[in-house]
């Protein structure tokens, strides 16, 4: 297969456990970009959060907020955006806030934290006392329950009652913690990557994707070559076509150097 697009999750995949990217991974990905491959970051992070941890010049595009928006790095422009109707956000909040430890309302750049105050000095995290304080479109919600054992029950409740949103259970590879994520209807990483492929005339079969957590499941399953990190959850490894080394050991570029035509790429 002649692969044209290389996409990857951030946390637990491109980023090491200390939330940094190795110089080798950064340099090799930039090299593949210069060779003409489209390099795409696909993350649950906001744009501001992504900028704070990774030099964006290694990418052509970023898909942020679990697929809600597409950012063109080269043109510094948001080219695709979705949001959840604010009335729906309020209704869901009123129904579940009593059983929540914390609710995040996430926009393209800001995490608005409700219930559990963070008092953070980071400019992309803001505490709020009401959703009415948010005066920009809400891309998604993160819902952290007091009783994690009931997460499936509340997933069923939201999925059944609110059919105009996409609710799923989230877990990262480095933690046993689970929470609910609410996206606009029909929005996930896989569907938005498919939309980007349509814009660039690239099919899913021509894409490689690297992931580790539950929000990577659909992409791993649908692209031409879904690759699980060595540290990925078992559910991701079971769906993947191949498994590479871990996020702490340059798993992405080790795999690319093995899989793609190394005669065209000089090792840095």
Buried (B, 14 or more C-beta within 10 A) or exposed (E): EEBBBBBBBBBBBBBBEEEEBBEEBBEBBBBBBEEEBBBBBBBBBBBBBBBEBBEBEBBBBBBBBBBBBBBBBEEEEBEBBBBBBBEBBEEBBEBBEEEBEBBBBBBBBBBBBBBEEEEEEEEBBBBBEEBEEBEEBBBBBBBBBEEEEEBEEBBEBBBEEBEEBBBBBBBBBBEEEBBBBBBBBEBBBBBBBBBBBEEBEBEBBBBBBBBBBBBBBBBBBBBBBBBBBBBBBEBBBEBBEBBBBBBBBBBBBBBBBEBBEEEEBEEE
